[in-house]
């Protein structure tokens, strides 16, 4: 499904921008990935969380990203240290979509019941100084080094339908966690800000893993005569999720 979403997002981006200049993405063979990796494993995601890291992604001036840590349970080691039973993958998600033809970030949705669906990945990794791992290809296009292996389904059609249904259900489920009474800071753990017009009391947000899924949110300002958005602002109204083109300031 991630491949389908990537292709769909790319097609929409080119249609929306018209004369968009294509970005060249290097293709790595499996042998190159294996040779240059310090650790290669088969693993299943068990949790994923944002960190306090907010930076511009190296190589993409003006592309703000948020650090993410995804924890994996290791089922097999194909290269490197044979002892780890789990590892932490350090990667990024866009804080909002800005750069045309920008990075192709990855995301993970750990299954609530891991026994029901096999979401196993092969990861080609380098170890960072703090013990976390990073994709061997770098952070711009990490999906080249993090590949989901096929699950166990009765047919390709059933697999596509299952993955599509799960993906849509996960989007709706996460968007529905945004409710009146939450703070702007709590909302930002699920949604990212969209470009375009906004005020202290109203802003459009996008689902962090697919910027074409949006919700409109109204706020109550947390201070008198407030003219800037604050993390303590309170959500008063949330629209139903809807689809629309991305907007870049």
GROMACS elastic network, one bead per residue, 0.5 to 0.9 nm:
[ bonds ]
;  ai    aj funct       b0    kb
    1     5     6  0.60661   500
    1     6     6  0.84807   500
    1   160     6  0.73230   500
    1   163     6  0.59652   500
    1   164     6  0.63382   500
    1   167     6  0.75412   500
    2     5     6  0.50105   500
    2     6     6  0.60418   500
    2     7     6  0.85939   500
    2   106     6  0.82575   500
    2   107     6  0.86240   500
    3     6     6  0.50622   500
    3     7     6  0.61998   500
    3     8     6  0.85401   500
    4     7     6  0.52069   500
    4     8     6  0.60891   500
    4     9     6  0.85182   500
    5     8     6  0.50262   500
    5     9     6  0.59422   500
    5    10     6  0.84480   500
    5   210     6  0.79791   500
    6     9     6  0.51262   500
    6    10     6  0.60856   500
    6    11     6  0.85753   500
    6   104     6  0.77739   500
    7    10     6  0.51270   500
    7    11     6  0.61484   500
    7    12     6  0.86306   500
    8    11     6  0.51386   500
    8    12     6  0.61743   500
    8    13     6  0.85301   500
    9    12     6  0.51650   500
    9    13     6  0.60554   500
    9    14     6  0.86958   500
    9   210     6  0.80461   500
    9   211     6  0.86755   500
    9   212     6  0.82686   500
   10    13     6  0.50480   500
   10    14     6  0.62711   500
   10    15     6  0.86037   500
   10   101     6  0.79791   500
   11    14     6  0.53154   500
   11    15     6  0.61808   500
   11    16     6  0.85906   500
   12    15     6  0.50599   500
   12    16     6  0.60114   500
   12    17     6  0.85676   500
   12   245     6  0.78448   500
   13    16     6  0.51639   500
   13    17     6  0.61371   500
   13    18     6  0.83550   500
   13    20     6  0.82805   500
   13   100     6  0.77648   500
   13   101     6  0.79271   500
   13   245     6  0.84313   500
   13   246     6  0.81797   500
   14    17     6  0.52854   500
   14    18     6  0.56816   500
   14    19     6  0.73940   500
   14    20     6  0.60728   500
   14    21     6  0.89098   500
   14    22     6  0.89975   500
   14   101     6  0.87208   500
   15    18     6  0.54798   500
   15    19     6  0.86917   500
   15    20     6  0.88162   500
   16    20     6  0.89153   500
   16   245     6  0.75272   500
   16   246     6  0.84990   500
   17    20     6  0.57291   500
   17   100     6  0.84062   500
   20   100     6  0.74263   500
   20   101     6  0.77277   500
   21   100     6  0.82562   500
   21   101     6  0.74830   500
   22   100     6  0.89344   500
   22   101     6  0.65013   500
   23   101     6  0.59817   500
   23   102     6  0.78577   500
   25   141     6  0.79097   500
   26   144     6  0.89977   500
   27   144     6  0.76047   500
   28    31     6  0.80532   500
   28    32     6  0.60428   500
   28    33     6  0.63916   500
   28   137     6  0.82802   500
   28   144     6  0.71552   500
   28   145     6  0.83473   500
   29    32     6  0.51856   500
   29    33     6  0.63055   500
   29    34     6  0.86091   500
   30    33     6  0.50253   500
   30    34     6  0.60512   500
   30    35     6  0.85252   500
   30   145     6  0.88928   500
   31    34     6  0.50502   500
   31    35     6  0.60075   500
   31    36     6  0.85999   500
   32    35     6  0.51158   500
   32    36     6  0.61330   500
   32    37     6  0.84420   500
   33    36     6  0.55295   500
   33    37     6  0.60643   500
   33    40     6  0.89258   500
   33   124     6  0.62854   500
   33   125     6  0.86489   500
   33   136     6  0.70983   500
   33   137     6  0.78620   500
   33   144     6  0.88745   500
   33   145     6  0.69722   500
   34    37     6  0.54047   500
   34    38     6  0.83049   500
   34    39     6  0.84805   500
   34    40     6  0.71471   500
   34    79     6  0.78899   500
   34   124     6  0.68059   500
   35    38     6  0.82745   500
   36   124     6  0.84659   500
   36   125     6  0.85518   500
   36   126     6  0.83743   500
   36   136     6  0.69786   500
   36   137     6  0.89520   500
   37    40     6  0.66252   500
   37    79     6  0.80299   500
   37    80     6  0.84224   500
   37   124     6  0.56452   500
   37   125     6  0.52604   500
   37   126     6  0.57289   500
   37   127     6  0.89815   500
   37   135     6  0.85433   500
   37   136     6  0.58453   500
   38    79     6  0.70845   500
   38    80     6  0.57697   500
   38    81     6  0.83878   500
   38   124     6  0.77856   500
   38   125     6  0.60243   500
   38   126     6  0.51871   500
   38   127     6  0.69347   500
   38   136     6  0.82987   500
   39    77     6  0.76229   500
   39    78     6  0.75780   500
   39    79     6  0.52624   500
   39    81     6  0.68501   500
   39   123     6  0.79483   500
   39   124     6  0.62260   500
   39   125     6  0.51662   500
   39   126     6  0.63574   500
   39   127     6  0.77119   500
   39   133     6  0.87580   500
   40    76     6  0.87599   500
   40    77     6  0.60930   500
   40    78     6  0.52469   500
   40    80     6  0.67176   500
   40   122     6  0.70809   500
   40   123     6  0.55470   500
   40   125     6  0.61132   500
   40   126     6  0.88986   500
   41    74     6  0.66867   500
   41    75     6  0.75081   500
   41    76     6  0.56457   500
   41    78     6  0.54499   500
   41    79     6  0.70352   500
   41    80     6  0.86525   500
   41   121     6  0.80212   500
   41   122     6  0.56741   500
   41   123     6  0.54644   500
   41   124     6  0.70458   500
   41   125     6  0.84123   500
   42    73     6  0.86758   500
   42    74     6  0.60505   500
   42    75     6  0.56561   500
   42    76     6  0.51360   500
   42    77     6  0.64530   500
   42    78     6  0.75910   500
   42   120     6  0.65562   500
   42   121     6  0.55536   500
   42   123     6  0.65072   500
   42   149     6  0.89487   500
   43    72     6  0.57683   500
   43    73     6  0.53741   500
   43    75     6  0.53778   500
   43    76     6  0.70506   500
   43    77     6  0.87619   500
   43    86     6  0.80803   500
   43    87     6  0.88563   500
   43   119     6  0.84874   500
   43   120     6  0.55116   500
   43   121     6  0.54309   500
   43   122     6  0.65505   500
   43   123     6  0.75095   500
   44    71     6  0.84336   500
   44    72     6  0.51961   500
   44    73     6  0.52507   500
   44    74     6  0.66205   500
   44    75     6  0.76206   500
   44   110     6  0.78911   500
   44   114     6  0.85944   500
   44   118     6  0.81784   500
   44   119     6  0.60093   500
   44   121     6  0.62248   500
   44   122     6  0.89651   500
   45    48     6  0.76710   500
   45    70     6  0.67145   500
   45    71     6  0.58130   500
   45    73     6  0.63646   500
   45    74     6  0.89251   500
   45   108     6  0.69549   500
   45   109     6  0.75004   500
   45   110     6  0.53308   500
   45   111     6  0.81079   500
   45   119     6  0.75709   500
   45   120     6  0.76712   500
   45   121     6  0.82591   500
   46    70     6  0.75204   500
   46    71     6  0.56807   500
   46    72     6  0.54952   500
   46    73     6  0.65736   500
   46   109     6  0.84433   500
   46   110     6  0.52538   500
   46   111     6  0.76071   500
   46   112     6  0.89908   500
   46   114     6  0.85061   500
   47    69     6  0.83224   500
   47    70     6  0.57067   500
   47    71     6  0.53051   500
   47    72     6  0.73606   500
   47   108     6  0.83740   500
   47   109     6  0.78736   500
   47   110     6  0.59764   500
   48    68     6  0.70602   500
   48    69     6  0.57113   500
   48    71     6  0.62163   500
   48   107     6  0.85803   500
   48   108     6  0.70588   500
   48   109     6  0.76556   500
   48   110     6  0.76233   500
   49    67     6  0.86868   500
   49    68     6  0.56933   500
   49    69     6  0.54689   500
   49    70     6  0.64213   500
   49    71     6  0.87321   500
   49   189     6  0.88706   500
   50    53     6  0.80791   500
   50    66     6  0.68666   500
   50    67     6  0.58108   500
   50    69     6  0.62895   500
   50    70     6  0.87118   500
   50    92     6  0.85952   500
   50    93     6  0.87909   500
   50   189     6  0.74600   500
   51    54     6  0.82488   500
   51    66     6  0.71029   500
   51    67     6  0.51759   500
   51    68     6  0.55217   500
   51    69     6  0.68422   500
   52    66     6  0.75036   500
   52    67     6  0.68372   500
   52    68     6  0.87577   500
   53    65     6  0.82152   500
   53    66     6  0.56998   500
   53    68     6  0.81251   500
   54    64     6  0.70164   500
   54    65     6  0.58605   500
   54    67     6  0.64160   500
   54    95     6  0.82696   500
   55    58     6  0.84908   500
   55    63     6  0.82856   500
   55    64     6  0.56942   500
   55    65     6  0.56462   500
   55    66     6  0.67060   500
   55    67     6  0.80719   500
   56    59     6  0.85421   500
   56    60     6  0.70328   500
   56    61     6  0.65415   500
   56    62     6  0.60741   500
   56    63     6  0.52367   500
   56    65     6  0.59212   500
   56    66     6  0.87079   500
   57    60     6  0.55413   500
   57    61     6  0.71443   500
   57    62     6  0.79353   500
   57    63     6  0.58926   500
   57    64     6  0.63017   500
   57    65     6  0.61200   500
   57    66     6  0.89546   500
   57    92     6  0.83445   500
   57    94     6  0.88052   500
   57   103     6  0.85387   500
   57   139     6  0.80305   500
   57   140     6  0.76873   500
   58    61     6  0.71802   500
   58    63     6  0.86466   500
   58   139     6  0.83313   500
   58   140     6  0.80016   500
   59    63     6  0.89683   500
   59   140     6  0.78035   500
   60    63     6  0.55740   500
   60    64     6  0.86926   500
   60    99     6  0.72404   500
   60   102     6  0.70911   500
   60   103     6  0.78031   500
   60   140     6  0.84234   500
   61    64     6  0.84542   500
   61    99     6  0.80179   500
   62    98     6  0.71490   500
   62    99     6  0.70135   500
   63    94     6  0.73331   500
   63    95     6  0.80362   500
   63    96     6  0.78363   500
   63    97     6  0.73888   500
   63    98     6  0.57933   500
   63    99     6  0.58467   500
   63   102     6  0.78457   500
   63   103     6  0.86644   500
   64    93     6  0.87864   500
   64    94     6  0.61619   500
   64    95     6  0.54548   500
   64    96     6  0.68085   500
   64    97     6  0.82534   500
   64    98     6  0.78926   500
   65    92     6  0.60747   500
   65    93     6  0.54854   500
   65    96     6  0.74729   500
   66    91     6  0.86243   500
   66    92     6  0.55102   500
   66    93     6  0.54620   500
   66    94     6  0.62952   500
   66    95     6  0.57971   500
   67    90     6  0.72442   500
   67    91     6  0.60786   500
   67    93     6  0.66999   500
   68    89     6  0.80758   500
   68    90     6  0.59312   500
   68    91     6  0.52625   500
   68    92     6  0.52214   500
   68    93     6  0.69103   500
   68   107     6  0.89765   500
   69    88     6  0.61956   500
   69    89     6  0.56018   500
   69    91     6  0.64665   500
   69    92     6  0.82631   500
   69   132     6  0.85746   500
   70    87     6  0.83809   500
   70    88     6  0.56189   500
   70    89     6  0.51631   500
   70    90     6  0.67692   500
   70    91     6  0.79553   500
   70   107     6  0.86865   500
   70   108     6  0.75964   500
   71    86     6  0.70716   500
   71    87     6  0.57981   500
   71    89     6  0.62599   500
   71    90     6  0.89875   500
   72    85     6  0.85695   500
   72    86     6  0.54145   500
   72    87     6  0.53908   500
   72    88     6  0.62711   500
   72    89     6  0.75114   500
   73    84     6  0.88704   500
   73    85     6  0.60670   500
   73    87     6  0.68152   500
   74    77     6  0.73637   500
   74    84     6  0.70022   500
   74    85     6  0.50476   500
   74    86     6  0.50293   500
   74    87     6  0.72107   500
   75    85     6  0.73281   500
   75    86     6  0.85705   500
   75   120     6  0.88473   500
   76    82     6  0.83423   500
   76    85     6  0.87190   500
   77    80     6  0.70609   500
   77    81     6  0.75223   500
   77    82     6  0.58988   500
   77    83     6  0.84756   500
   77    84     6  0.83861   500
   78    82     6  0.83663   500
   79    82     6  0.77202   500
   81    84     6  0.69322   500
   82    85     6  0.87077   500
   84    87     6  0.68928   500
   87   131     6  0.86724   500
   87   132     6  0.70456   500
   87   133     6  0.73469   500
   88   131     6  0.80932   500
   88   132     6  0.52274   500
   88   133     6  0.60997   500
   88   134     6  0.87383   500
   89   125     6  0.86019   500
   89   132     6  0.59646   500
   89   134     6  0.58532   500
   89   135     6  0.79312   500
   90   128     6  0.88262   500
   90   132     6  0.61756   500
   90   133     6  0.57628   500
   90   134     6  0.53493   500
   90   135     6  0.81108   500
   90   139     6  0.89830   500
   91   105     6  0.79765   500
   91   106     6  0.77702   500
   91   107     6  0.87933   500
   91   133     6  0.87112   500
   91   134     6  0.66615   500
   91   135     6  0.78853   500
   91   139     6  0.64783   500
   91   142     6  0.78538   500
   92   105     6  0.65661   500
   92   106     6  0.76173   500
   92   107     6  0.85788   500
   92   139     6  0.72254   500
   92   140     6  0.88984   500
   93    96     6  0.86070   500
   93   104     6  0.89688   500
   93   105     6  0.58241   500
   93   106     6  0.71569   500
   93   107     6  0.75361   500
   93   208     6  0.73859   500
   93   209     6  0.77158   500
   94    97     6  0.62796   500
   94    98     6  0.86090   500
   94   103     6  0.84063   500
   94   105     6  0.73909   500
   94   192     6  0.81217   500
   94   208     6  0.71783   500
   94   209     6  0.83853   500
   95    98     6  0.89891   500
   95   191     6  0.87744   500
   95   192     6  0.56674   500
   95   193     6  0.71555   500
   95   208     6  0.74262   500
   96   192     6  0.57395   500
   96   193     6  0.58432   500
   96   194     6  0.62193   500
   96   195     6  0.78111   500
   96   206     6  0.79671   500
   96   208     6  0.76681   500
   96   211     6  0.77896   500
   96   248     6  0.86680   500
   97   100     6  0.81294   500
   97   102     6  0.83019   500
   97   192     6  0.89850   500
   97   193     6  0.88209   500
   97   194     6  0.75505   500
   97   195     6  0.80868   500
   97   211     6  0.71157   500
   97   246     6  0.74514   500
   97   247     6  0.78754   500
   97   248     6  0.67385   500
   98   102     6  0.78320   500
   98   195     6  0.82509   500
   98   247     6  0.82500   500
   98   248     6  0.54288   500
   98   249     6  0.74359   500
   99   102     6  0.50235   500
   99   103     6  0.81879   500
   99   248     6  0.81415   500
  100   103     6  0.89481   500
  100   248     6  0.89135   500
  101   104     6  0.85907   500
  102   140     6  0.80657   500
  103   139     6  0.80734   500
  103   141     6  0.58278   500
  103   142     6  0.87791   500
  104   139     6  0.88035   500
  104   140     6  0.64199   500
  104   142     6  0.72139   500
  104   143     6  0.72680   500
  105   139     6  0.76922   500
  105   140     6  0.69692   500
  105   141     6  0.61771   500
  105   142     6  0.64068   500
  105   143     6  0.70365   500
  105   209     6  0.86284   500
  106   141     6  0.81436   500
  106   142     6  0.66381   500
  106   143     6  0.60558   500
  106   146     6  0.83609   500
  106   209     6  0.81671   500
  107   209     6  0.67741   500
  109   112     6  0.88381   500
  109   167     6  0.88218   500
  109   170     6  0.80433   500
  110   113     6  0.85458   500
  110   114     6  0.75915   500
  110   119     6  0.79469   500
  111   114     6  0.50653   500
  111   115     6  0.84093   500
  111   116     6  0.80109   500
  111   117     6  0.71935   500
  111   118     6  0.86240   500
  111   119     6  0.77136   500
  112   115     6  0.89274   500
  112   116     6  0.86718   500
  113   116     6  0.56308   500
  113   117     6  0.74885   500
  114   117     6  0.58830   500
  114   118     6  0.67143   500
  114   119     6  0.77283   500
  115   118     6  0.68815   500
  117   151     6  0.69228   500
  117   152     6  0.75714   500
  117   153     6  0.89991   500
  118   149     6  0.85956   500
  118   150     6  0.79935   500
  118   151     6  0.50675   500
  118   152     6  0.67482   500
  119   148     6  0.68996   500
  119   149     6  0.71864   500
  119   150     6  0.78560   500
  119   151     6  0.64562   500
  120   147     6  0.86546   500
  120   148     6  0.59129   500
  120   149     6  0.56225   500
  120   150     6  0.77977   500
  120   151     6  0.75912   500
  121   146     6  0.66470   500
  121   147     6  0.54252   500
  121   149     6  0.53792   500
  121   150     6  0.88125   500
  122   145     6  0.79468   500
  122   146     6  0.59777   500
  122   147     6  0.54178   500
  122   148     6  0.63900   500
  122   149     6  0.69027   500
  123   135     6  0.74384   500
  123   136     6  0.88342   500
  123   145     6  0.60103   500
  123   147     6  0.66293   500
  123   148     6  0.87178   500
  124   134     6  0.85135   500
  124   135     6  0.60785   500
  124   136     6  0.58336   500
  124   137     6  0.83663   500
  124   144     6  0.89903   500
  124   145     6  0.52307   500
  124   146     6  0.64770   500
  124   147     6  0.88508   500
  125   133     6  0.60662   500
  125   134     6  0.55580   500
  125   137     6  0.83003   500
  125   145     6  0.75313   500
  125   146     6  0.85888   500
  126   132     6  0.86863   500
  126   133     6  0.55935   500
  126   134     6  0.53840   500
  126   135     6  0.62335   500
  126   136     6  0.53583   500
  127   130     6  0.81646   500
  127   131     6  0.62070   500
  127   132     6  0.60595   500
  127   134     6  0.63813   500
  127   135     6  0.89006   500
  127   136     6  0.89704   500
  128   131     6  0.54616   500
  128   132     6  0.54089   500
  128   133     6  0.55637   500
  128   134     6  0.67693   500
  129   132     6  0.74235   500
  129   133     6  0.89344   500
  130   133     6  0.86815   500
  133   136     6  0.89051   500
  134   137     6  0.84792   500
  134   138     6  0.70723   500
  134   139     6  0.75346   500
  134   142     6  0.84736   500
  135   138     6  0.54534   500
  135   139     6  0.66951   500
  135   141     6  0.88318   500
  135   142     6  0.56648   500
  135   143     6  0.82752   500
  135   144     6  0.84011   500
  135   145     6  0.58355   500
  135   146     6  0.70935   500
  136   139     6  0.85461   500
  136   142     6  0.79079   500
  136   144     6  0.89059   500
  136   145     6  0.64451   500
  137   140     6  0.80253   500
  137   141     6  0.71247   500
  137   142     6  0.62196   500
  137   143     6  0.87041   500
  137   144     6  0.69130   500
  137   145     6  0.62442   500
  138   141     6  0.67630   500
  138   142     6  0.61148   500
  138   145     6  0.87271   500
  139   142     6  0.52844   500
  139   143     6  0.89988   500
  140   143     6  0.89451   500
  141   144     6  0.61830   500
  141   145     6  0.82827   500
  142   145     6  0.56463   500
  142   146     6  0.63725   500
  143   147     6  0.64056   500
  144   147     6  0.70549   500
  148   151     6  0.86363   500
  150   153     6  0.86098   500
  150   159     6  0.87971   500
  151   159     6  0.77705   500
  152   155     6  0.87523   500
  152   159     6  0.81005   500
  153   156     6  0.71893   500
  153   157     6  0.88864   500
  153   158     6  0.64734   500
  153   159     6  0.55986   500
  153   162     6  0.88173   500
  154   157     6  0.83746   500
  154   158     6  0.64221   500
  154   159     6  0.74989   500
  155   158     6  0.52250   500
  155   159     6  0.62556   500
  155   160     6  0.87662   500
  156   160     6  0.61789   500
  156   161     6  0.85872   500
  157   160     6  0.52090   500
  157   161     6  0.61576   500
  157   162     6  0.84501   500
  158   161     6  0.51127   500
  158   162     6  0.58677   500
  158   163     6  0.84475   500
  159   162     6  0.51172   500
  159   163     6  0.60580   500
  159   164     6  0.84461   500
  160   163     6  0.52784   500
  160   164     6  0.59986   500
  160   165     6  0.84450   500
  161   164     6  0.51745   500
  161   165     6  0.59866   500
  161   166     6  0.84766   500
  162   165     6  0.51868   500
  162   166     6  0.60667   500
  162   167     6  0.85156   500
  163   166     6  0.51189   500
  163   167     6  0.60336   500
  163   168     6  0.86408   500
  164   167     6  0.51376   500
  164   168     6  0.62435   500
  164   169     6  0.84938   500
  165   168     6  0.53190   500
  165   169     6  0.60178   500
  165   170     6  0.85202   500
  166   169     6  0.50389   500
  166   170     6  0.60259   500
  166   171     6  0.86277   500
  167   170     6  0.51679   500
  167   171     6  0.63133   500
  167   172     6  0.87905   500
  168   171     6  0.51306   500
  168   172     6  0.62850   500
  168   173     6  0.84867   500
  169   172     6  0.52371   500
  169   173     6  0.59391   500
  169   174     6  0.85757   500
  170   174     6  0.60978   500
  170   175     6  0.85051   500
  171   174     6  0.53796   500
  171   175     6  0.61575   500
  171   176     6  0.85806   500
  171   207     6  0.74572   500
  171   209     6  0.85390   500
  171   210     6  0.86995   500
  171   213     6  0.83173   500
  172   175     6  0.51304   500
  172   176     6  0.60205   500
  172   177     6  0.87897   500
  172   241     6  0.73943   500
  173   176     6  0.52474   500
  173   177     6  0.67172   500
  174   177     6  0.53453   500
  174   178     6  0.76156   500
  174   190     6  0.68840   500
  174   191     6  0.88986   500
  174   207     6  0.85053   500
  175   178     6  0.58287   500
  175   190     6  0.73690   500
  175   191     6  0.78207   500
  175   207     6  0.73129   500
  175   214     6  0.88936   500
  175   215     6  0.80235   500
  175   240     6  0.84132   500
  175   241     6  0.70162   500
  176   179     6  0.71543   500
  176   240     6  0.82679   500
  176   241     6  0.84856   500
  177   187     6  0.86146   500
  177   190     6  0.83390   500
  178   182     6  0.72179   500
  178   186     6  0.84858   500
  178   187     6  0.61932   500
  178   190     6  0.80133   500
  178   191     6  0.88427   500
  178   235     6  0.84229   500
  178   238     6  0.72282   500
  179   182     6  0.61493   500
  179   187     6  0.85740   500
  179   235     6  0.69529   500
  179   236     6  0.78268   500
  179   237     6  0.73533   500
  179   238     6  0.66351   500
  180   183     6  0.85262   500
  180   218     6  0.89291   500
  180   219     6  0.86930   500
  180   234     6  0.73391   500
  180   237     6  0.56882   500
  180   238     6  0.70908   500
  181   234     6  0.57570   500
  181   235     6  0.53775   500
  181   236     6  0.63930   500
  181   237     6  0.89161   500
  182   185     6  0.81535   500
  182   186     6  0.61944   500
  182   187     6  0.67644   500
  182   232     6  0.89019   500
  182   233     6  0.84062   500
  182   234     6  0.57116   500
  182   235     6  0.54138   500
  182   236     6  0.82562   500
  183   186     6  0.52182   500
  183   187     6  0.63632   500
  183   188     6  0.87276   500
  183   219     6  0.86916   500
  183   231     6  0.64895   500
  183   232     6  0.53612   500
  183   233     6  0.54606   500
  183   235     6  0.59509   500
  184   187     6  0.50883   500
  184   188     6  0.62298   500
  184   219     6  0.80755   500
  184   229     6  0.85157   500
  184   230     6  0.71561   500
  184   232     6  0.59882   500
  184   233     6  0.54360   500
  184   234     6  0.61675   500
  184   235     6  0.66837   500
  185   188     6  0.51820   500
  185   189     6  0.69776   500
  185   230     6  0.81642   500
  185   232     6  0.66407   500
  185   233     6  0.80768   500
  186   189     6  0.55895   500
  186   190     6  0.77421   500
  186   231     6  0.81176   500
  186   232     6  0.89708   500
  187   190     6  0.57695   500
  187   191     6  0.62054   500
  187   192     6  0.85060   500
  187   235     6  0.83210   500
  188   191     6  0.50267   500
  188   192     6  0.59343   500
  188   193     6  0.79199   500
  188   205     6  0.87947   500
  188   231     6  0.88352   500
  189   192     6  0.79417   500
  189   208     6  0.89981   500
  190   206     6  0.89694   500
  190   207     6  0.69630   500
  190   208     6  0.67000   500
  191   205     6  0.59465   500
  191   206     6  0.55192   500
  191   208     6  0.52897   500
  191   209     6  0.88255   500
  191   214     6  0.87018   500
  191   215     6  0.88506   500
  192   204     6  0.88916   500
  192   205     6  0.54947   500
  192   206     6  0.52806   500
  192   207     6  0.63437   500
  192   208     6  0.55242   500
  192   211     6  0.83641   500
  193   203     6  0.76887   500
  193   204     6  0.66013   500
  193   206     6  0.61765   500
  193   207     6  0.88906   500
  193   208     6  0.88558   500
  194   197     6  0.89265   500
  194   198     6  0.89811   500
  194   203     6  0.78236   500
  194   204     6  0.57139   500
  194   205     6  0.51313   500
  194   206     6  0.59762   500
  194   211     6  0.81533   500
  194   214     6  0.84056   500
  194   246     6  0.75862   500
  194   247     6  0.66009   500
  194   248     6  0.75825   500
  194   249     6  0.87273   500
  195   198     6  0.82585   500
  195   204     6  0.79821   500
  195   205     6  0.86793   500
  195   246     6  0.77883   500
  195   247     6  0.50120   500
  195   249     6  0.51216   500
  196   203     6  0.89378   500
  196   204     6  0.83522   500
  196   247     6  0.60720   500
  196   248     6  0.68350   500
  196   249     6  0.58624   500
  197   203     6  0.75895   500
  197   204     6  0.84877   500
  197   249     6  0.88500   500
  198   201     6  0.79872   500
  198   202     6  0.58320   500
  198   204     6  0.72616   500
  199   202     6  0.50954   500
  199   203     6  0.62962   500
  199   227     6  0.82735   500
  199   228     6  0.80329   500
  199   229     6  0.78164   500
  200   203     6  0.76038   500
  200   218     6  0.86977   500
  200   219     6  0.72166   500
  200   220     6  0.82190   500
  200   221     6  0.68183   500
  200   226     6  0.75529   500
  200   227     6  0.63759   500
  200   228     6  0.58522   500
  200   229     6  0.51072   500
  200   230     6  0.82123   500
  200   233     6  0.85768   500
  201   217     6  0.82372   500
  201   218     6  0.54646   500
  201   220     6  0.60955   500
  201   221     6  0.65858   500
  201   229     6  0.81558   500
  201   233     6  0.86286   500
  201   235     6  0.89817   500
  202   216     6  0.73992   500
  202   217     6  0.57767   500
  202   219     6  0.60689   500
  203   215     6  0.87517   500
  203   216     6  0.60649   500
  203   217     6  0.55747   500
  203   218     6  0.67207   500
  203   219     6  0.83747   500
  204   214     6  0.68589   500
  204   215     6  0.58681   500
  204   217     6  0.61044   500
  204   218     6  0.88516   500
  205   208     6  0.88441   500
  205   211     6  0.86682   500
  205   213     6  0.85841   500
  205   214     6  0.56201   500
  205   215     6  0.54656   500
  205   216     6  0.62651   500
  205   217     6  0.73037   500
  206   209     6  0.85271   500
  206   210     6  0.73527   500
  206   211     6  0.51166   500
  206   212     6  0.67827   500
  206   213     6  0.56379   500
  206   215     6  0.64209   500
  206   216     6  0.88354   500
  206   246     6  0.87604   500
  207   210     6  0.55133   500
  207   211     6  0.55808   500
  207   212     6  0.74924   500
  207   213     6  0.55189   500
  207   214     6  0.61373   500
  207   215     6  0.81153   500
  207   241     6  0.89917   500
  208   211     6  0.62326   500
  208   213     6  0.86934   500
  209   213     6  0.88789   500
  210   213     6  0.60442   500
  210   214     6  0.89057   500
  211   214     6  0.70614   500
  211   243     6  0.88843   500
  211   244     6  0.86376   500
  211   245     6  0.81682   500
  211   246     6  0.63859   500
  212   242     6  0.80911   500
  212   243     6  0.53888   500
  212   244     6  0.53266   500
  212   245     6  0.57447   500
  212   246     6  0.59483   500
  213   241     6  0.63926   500
  213   242     6  0.56608   500
  213   244     6  0.67592   500
  213   245     6  0.87690   500
  214   239     6  0.88888   500
  214   240     6  0.84461   500
  214   241     6  0.54700   500
  214   242     6  0.53604   500
  214   243     6  0.60988   500
  214   244     6  0.70662   500
  215   238     6  0.67858   500
  215   239     6  0.54911   500
  215   240     6  0.62139   500
  215   242     6  0.64754   500
  215   243     6  0.88421   500
  216   237     6  0.81904   500
  216   238     6  0.59017   500
  216   239     6  0.52624   500
  216   240     6  0.79274   500
  216   241     6  0.81544   500
  217   235     6  0.69076   500
  217   236     6  0.75930   500
  217   237     6  0.57264   500
  217   239     6  0.65342   500
  218   234     6  0.84768   500
  218   235     6  0.59502   500
  218   236     6  0.55086   500
  218   237     6  0.50054   500
  218   238     6  0.65552   500
  218   239     6  0.88703   500
  219   222     6  0.89036   500
  219   233     6  0.62272   500
  219   234     6  0.53059   500
  219   236     6  0.51812   500
  219   237     6  0.70815   500
  220   223     6  0.89267   500
  220   233     6  0.58510   500
  220   234     6  0.51487   500
  220   235     6  0.64358   500
  220   236     6  0.63587   500
  221   224     6  0.73520   500
  221   225     6  0.85951   500
  221   226     6  0.66350   500
  221   227     6  0.89192   500
  221   229     6  0.78453   500
  221   230     6  0.78197   500
  221   232     6  0.80587   500
  221   233     6  0.50246   500
  221   234     6  0.67397   500
  222   226     6  0.76583   500
  222   230     6  0.73273   500
  222   231     6  0.87547   500
  222   232     6  0.59790   500
  222   234     6  0.69355   500
  223   226     6  0.55783   500
  223   230     6  0.88951   500
  223   233     6  0.82515   500
  226   229     6  0.78299   500
  226   230     6  0.87762   500
  229   232     6  0.86195   500
  229   233     6  0.72143   500
  230   233     6  0.55503   500
  231   234     6  0.84870   500
  235   238     6  0.75381   500
  238   241     6  0.88592   500
  239   242     6  0.84765   500
